[in-house]
Amino acid sequence: MTSEGRETVIRNKQSRFQKLCIYAILLLSVVVGCLIPTTAEAAAVRIFIDPGHGGSDPGASANGLKEKDVTLDIALKTRDILNNSYSGHTIKLSRTSDVTTSLAARTNMANNWGANFFYLHTY
């Protein structure tokens, strides 16, 4: 395979992966949105989103993509979609930038905050 052929294959894989990420964001937003009550109880709903990885832990990487970047991007977009589409809830993320936080610290954050829903990346 020529160099141009390999680059085309890589671009196609990246494009398919980006589309998959968009579908994952939309699906997660719809599923979580359906779980948010629409009554006065909604004010007590706390959603904790954990993108995982970050900092010195890149997760999986291939074709120029790092899992830590993709999962953070999905988590931030999910937060924004939920906040723009629904009310009566609070969302907290374990990280909003490229930092390393241990799994124990992330689960402690969610538990100490009193999260009703804990979403750990599974993409």
Secondary structure, DSSP 4 states (H G I P E B T S, - for coil): --HHHHHHHHHHHHHHHHHHHHHHHHHHHHHHHHHS-SSGGGGGEEEEEE---BTTB--SEETTEEHHHHHHHHHHHHHHHHHHH--SEEEEES-SSS----HHHHHHHHHHHT-SEEEE---
